[in-house]
Amino acid sequence: MPAEITVIADISSYPIDLRDITDSADVVLAQCGSDSYNLSVVLADDREIQRLNRQYRHQDKPTNVLSFPFSDGADDVIAALPVRELGDVVISVETASREALEYGQSLYYRMRWLLVHGILHLMGYDHERSEDDEHEMFAKEKKLLKILEKKEERSDG
């Protein structure tokens, strides 16, 4: 069964290529061994992500990315479904834009990094669990971002 990636853009003042978000998510999930999945990516502003961060993490401030897994993977019924429901990744484009300036990155690169980071959280990676988990997740992020860069170079050349 084919993948389904839904991108919802609640912002309009930033030049975001929604097709690139979809294509990047597809590559990341394929590299992680997921070929039948449903994923939603929401591009939000700081106000919306702050509301979600307050409601679900009890932190009353904007953040760059939040991940909301559909399941913790423990449910055998969900694991047996032909299509894996991954969940939602919510990215604050406003925060991403500020961080891109702060880190000397393009908004394009920063958005990709946040997308990869959010998807890895949905797949069970957690950099806050332990130092080993942090190293594992950040190494996986680096690898996936390199794959996305190479894919982009091939399509440009």
Secondary structure, DSSP 8 states (H G I E B T S, - for coil): ---EEEEEE---SS---HHHHHHHHHHHHHHTT--SEEEEEEEE-HHHHHHHHHHHH---S--SEEEEES--S--HHHHTSSSEEEEEEEEEHHHHHHHHHHHT--HHHHHHHHHHHHHHHHTT--TTT-HHHHHHHHHHHHHHHHHHHHHHHHHH-
